[in-house]
Amino acid sequence: MLIPDTTQTVVAPASAPGPGAIAVVRLSGPGAFSVAKAFLEPRKAFDDPKPRSAYLLRAHEDGRLLDRTITLLYPSPKSYTGEQMVEIFCHGSPYIISRIVNLAIKHGAVEARPGEFTFRAFINGKLDLAQAEAVNDLILSESAAAHRAAITQIEGGVSKQIRKLRRRLITLLSELEVRLDDSYEELPALDLSSFREKTLLLARGIQVLADSFEKGRYLKHGIRAAIAGAPNCGKSSLLNSLLGYKRAIVAPSAGTTRDTIEEKLDVSGLSVIFTDTAGINRRTGNPVEKEGIKRTFKALKTSDLILWVQDAAKSAGAADRRVQKAIAANAQRGTAVLKVFNKSDLPPKRPPAEIAGGTSLSCKTGEGVETLKKLLAGERGRLFSAEASAVITSARHFQALLNARKELEKLKELESGKTFPFELAAEHLKGALGELAVILGETTSEELLADIFKNFCVGK
């Protein structure tokens, strides 16, 4: 079976593995109270529990005290899952956790599968599918921006936008269907010009939401920033300075970095994945260094931002021109390039006008590093200026929106004929509605549901 059997009562630890002060074991299902009642005392707490009330209960195994717990009881439907639910807060001993789980299984529960509690919340109408997916995004969020995007989606920001689009689609569809049912032709003829305009506006609205996916990707996964430059210009030193610790090996000799090194840093609430690259040196005969340069080109192709590091204590030369050509040949259109002039602690060999086109710093003294971080924070505004609004962060949602827009575009082909075929137009509108319904989980296959929830942690 692809999706869980919701007639069973499930149990799982809902806290992170390993010892800790407090752990949580969660049960949900039609028999959650009876299962917990079998090993938690006093049992009268389960007779007429108050919703979301906490009880001090003792967990017993074979007549021996296992632990004293704080237990929350949630009668159906007033719970996260919409079912009877029990949350047992015990001491965070792995032994105690495993024994409580085993006791629940012994008395009729089964182990929960990944994401099964959230799946039950979806099935029982507590969340739509877009909100349910955002629960996992919230758990995995590593920056303030990713957190805000997930919270907005959980609170229904994306779902509200989808439902608005659906209502407009339904209005258009009703204009066609009511005339298809009008066998006596009592209704006035369809105003094709107005219908065409409404369809165009709707397609634009869908496209605007779809376009937010590119910026939503930055929020969810972070901005990729490649650190590129000629050999021995200070790329690895810059990575270490930004991180605040020695992550990359630094040496006076050129060509120290032979491979790409990635590290993530939170910059003003947005994750930035820095990639330290090998110096671009076309004259090298070293096969290892050549492979490192190939990986540098790959990093340039996949970056949203490039930090072009140059040695301010040396005049611009052939090495810098090679880097400039490599960036021009490999960087994607729209990729920002920030010029970073390193070694400002040494006498400058660059004219002031050249340095004015970038930012000057010294990885040795640290001067100017914070200024660079502020510039990176400014890039967040360029890439994404409305992070509080609902944006698309899921590739699945993005594809569904594109499919819906394509269905509306097919209406243009129908308008070119002598007569406007209502039946075909209605089918395309229904196709667009179906794509939006997939986002909310109203017409989603079991295979897709299983694929979505398998990526959740057990206990959520």
N, C-alpha and C positions, 0 to 999 in steps of 0.2 A: 504493500500500500504506500502511495507516495506521500500522503498527508496523514497526520496523526489521527488516531481514533479519539474523538472528544467525549465519548461515553465513559472513558476510563478516568480514574483519578491519578494524577501524576505528581511526582515529587522530585526535587533537585535542590542542591545548594544554590542560593542566589547571591552569595558573596564570593569574593576571589579565593582561589585555592591557597592553601598554606595556613600556618598558625596566625592568629590575630586575637585582639581583645574580644571582639564580638563577631559572630557569624550568623547568617540567616538561612534557614531551610524553608522552602516554600512548597505548599501542597495546593492543588487546584483540581476541581472536578466534582461530580455529584456526590462522591463519598468522602470529601475532604474532612468533614467534621467527624464522621464515624471512624475514619482511619486514625486521626489524631487523638480522638477520645480513647482509643484502645491503649495508648501508652502515656498520655498526659493526665495528670491529676491536679486538683479535684475535677472529676468528670462533669459535675453539675454546671461548669462553665459553658458546656456545649448545649445545655438544654434549651436555653433561651438567650443566646448571645446578642449583645447590642452591637450594631454595625460599627466596625472600625474601633472597637474597644480593646484595651490591653488587659491581659490577665497574667498573674504570676502563677505559673503552673510547673509542676515537677515532672520531669521525664523519667520513667522507670523502665528498666529492662530486667526481666526475670525476677521481679520483686526487689531489685536493688536500685537505689537512686543513681541515675546517670548524670543529671544536671538540673539546676533550677533555671527556668526559662521565662522570658517575657513573650507571651504569645498573643498575636493579633488575630481576631476572627472576623471574617467578612462574609456575611450571609449573601447569597445570590439575590439580586444581580449587582449588589453594591460592592463590587471589587474590581480590581484591575482587569481580570479576565472575564468578568460578568458571571462567573460561577461561584460556588462555595470556595472560599480560599482561606488558607491558614498560613501565617508567617511566624515561624518559631525563631526567636532570637536567643541563641545559646552562646556559651563561651566558645572562642574560636579555635578550639583544639581539633585537629584533623580527626582524632579518634572519636570525639563526641559527635562531630558532624556525620561521620560515616555510620555511627551506631544509630543516630536518629533517622537517617535515610533508610537504613536497613530495617528499622522498626516499622517505618511507614510501608515499606515494600512487604514486609512480613504480614501486615494487616490489610493488604489489598491494593496498595498503590503500585504503580509501575514507574520506572525511571523516565523523566521527561526528556524529550529530544531537544536539540538546539532550537531556541526560539519558540518553544511550544507554548509558553505562557502568553507571549505576545500574539502568537497565531490564534489562540483561543479568544483573546481580546478582539482580534479582527473578525473572527467568525461570529462572535456574539454582538457585533456592532458597536463596540467600545471605541474602535479606531477604524478608519478606512486604511487601505493598503499603503497609500502614500505616507500616512502618519505612522503606520507600523514600521515601514522601512526607515523612517527618520529616528526611531528608537535606537536602532543599531548604529546609525550615524552619530547619535548623541553619545553613546557609549564609547565609540571610537574617536570622538573629536579630541584633537590635541592642541587646538588654539581657540582663542576667544571668537574669532571669525567663524570657524567651523561649528563651534558650540551655538552661536547665534543662528546660523543657518538651520541647524538641526532643530533647535527650539522653535523657530518660526514655523517649520514644517509640521512638527508635532502639534503645535497649537492650531494647525489647519490653514496656514497661510497659503500653501500651494493648492490644497484641496479647494479652498474658497475660489481661487482663480479658475480652477478647472470647472467647478460647478457653474460659475458665471458664464463661461464659454459654452457649456452644455445647455444652459437655459436659452441662450441665443440661438443655438443650433435647433433646439426643439421648437422654438418659435418659427424659424424658417421652415422646418419640416412640416409643422402644422398648417402653414399656408398652402403647401402643396397637397397634403393628404386630404384636407377638407374639400378641395376642389376635385380630387380624384373620387371622392365619395359623393360628389354633387351630380348625380345622374340626371337631374332635371335642369341643370345649369341655372340654378336660381342665384348663384353668387356672381359678383362682378368679376371680370377677367383679372388675372394676376397682373399686377404692375411690374413688368419684367425689369424696368429700369431701377425701381426701388429695391426689388429683390436682388438684382445684381450688385447694387451698392452695399446692401447689408451683408451679402456674402463676402464681398471684397474687404469690408471693415472687419468682419469676423476672422477672415484668413490672416489679416494683418495682426490682429490681437493674438492669435495662436502663434504666429511667427515671433512676435515680441517676447512672449513667454519662452519660446524655444531658444531664442537668442541669449537668454540669461544663462543658459547651460555653460557657455564658455567661461563666464565669470563665476558661476557657481562651482565650477571645477577648481578654481583657485581657492575658494573658501574651504572646500572639502578636503582637497589633497595638498594644497599649498602651491606657492610659486616656485618654479624651478629656475635657479640662477647659476649659470656657468661662470666660473672664474677662469678667464683665458688670458693668454699673453705669451710673450717671448720667453725662452728659457732664462731662468735666474732673475726674473723681474720682481719676484716676491709673491707669487700666487699662493703658495702654501702658507707663507707667513701671514697673508691676508686672511685666509681661512682660519688660522689659529687665533688671530686677533679678533675676528668677529665672534668666534665661539667662546673665547676667554680661556682656552686651554690648548695645550699642544696636541692637536689631533694628527697633523701631517708632519712628516719628517722634513726638516729644514737643514740645508747644508750650503756652504759657499759655492760648491761646484754646480755647474749647470746640469740639467737633466736628472735631478734627484727624483722627481715624480714621473713614474713610468705608467701609472694607471690612474683612473679616475677615483676620487674619494668623495663620498656623499655624506653630508651631515645636515640635520634639520635644526633650525633655530626659530624661535618665536620673535618676530619683529613687530612690535606694536599690535599684538593680537592676531597676526597672520603668520602662518607657517611659511618659511622660506627654506627650500632644500638647496643648499649650496653644493656645487660640484667642482672640486679642485681638479684641474686638468693638466695633462702633460704639456710642456712648452712646445710651441709649434716651430719645429726646426727641420726644414726640408732637406738639409744637407746630411743628415745623420745616416750612417750605414748600419746602425745597430738595429737588428730586427725587433728587439723588445721595445726600443724607443719608437720605432715606426708603428708598432701596434698601439702604443700609448697615444700617438698622434691621431690614429684612426678613431680611437675612442673619444678623443677631444672633439673631432668633427661631429661624431654622433651626439655628444653632449650639446654642441652648438645647435644642432638640428632640433633637439627636443626641449630647449630652454625657452622660458617666457621672458627672461632677462639675462643679459650678458654683462659681466663686470670685466671690462677690458683693462687689464693691469699693465702699466708702463713704468719703466724706470726713469724717474724724473732727474736722476743724477747722470743720465746719458742722453746724448742727442738722439733724436729720432733717426732710425736707420732702416736697413733692409729687413731686419727681424720684425720690427713693428709693422712694416708694410706687408709682410707675409701674414701676420695676424689679421690685419685689416682685410686682406683679400679672403682669408679663410672665413672670417665672420660674414662678409658680404656673400660668399658662395654657399654658406651652410645655414645661416640663421633664417628662420621663417619670417615671412612678411609680418610686420607689426611688432616684432621682437625689439624691446628697448635695449639700447646699449649705453651703459654708463662708463665713461672713461675715468679710471682711477690711477692717479700719478703717485706712485710709491716712492719711498726714501726721501721724503721732504726734509729729513734731518741732515741731509748732505747738500753741498752747494748745487743749485739747480743748473741743468744744462739745456732746459727747455725754455723757449720764450714765454713771457707772461701770458700772451694772448692764447697760446696753445693750452697752457695749464688752466686758464680761465674757462675752457670748454669742458672741464671735468671737475673732479674733486681731488684735492691734494691731501696726502696723509703719510704717516710714518708707522710702519708695523713695528719698528724697533722701539719707538718712544710711546706709541699709542695715540699720538696727536692726530686728530682728524677722523679716527675710527667711528666715534659717536656721530659725527657729522654725516658720514656715509650711511650709518644706520637710519638717520633721519630721512636721507634721500630715498632709501629703500622703503621706508614707511610711506613716503609720498607716492611711490609706485603703486602702493595698494589703492590709493585714490584713483590713479589712472586706470588700473585694471578693474577696480570694482568700487563704485562710488555710492552704492545703495544697498549695503549689506544687511540693513534691517528689513528690507522688503523681501517678499517671497521670490525665490529664485529656484531654478531647476538644477539640482545637483546629481540626479540619477540619469545614467545613460538610457535606462529603460524608459523613463518619462520623456526624455528628449526625443527618442525614436518614435514614440507614440504620437507626440505633437507633430513631428514631421509628417508622419503618415496621415494624420488628420488634415493637415494643410494640403497635402497632395490630393486628398479626396475632394476638397473644395475647389482646387485648381481644375479638376476634371469637369466641373460645372461650366467653365469657360468654353470648353470644346462643344458642349451641348448647345450653347447659346448661338453658335455660328450657323446652325441649321435654319431651315425655313420655319419649322415649328419647334417649340420648346417641349421636350419629352418629360413630362412630370414624373413618370415612373422611374426613369433612369436618374433624374436629379434627386429624387427621394432616396434612392439606393445609395448614392454618394454621401448624402447627408447622414444617413444611417451608418455608413462606414466611418465617417468622422466621429459620430457619437460613440460608436463601438471602441474606437481608439482611446477616447477620453475615459470611457468606462474602465478600460484596462488599467489605467493609471490609478484609479480609485479602488480597483479590485472587484468591481461589480460583475465583470465577465472574464475572470482570469482562470486559466487552466490549472489543473492540479500540478502539472509539471513545473509551471512557473512559480506557483506558491511554494512548492517544495524547494526549488532552487533559491528563492529569496530567503526563506527562514533557516536554511541549513547554514547560512553564514553568521547567524546569531550565536551568542554564547549559550551554554546550557544554563538554565535558571532564569532566563529573561524571555 
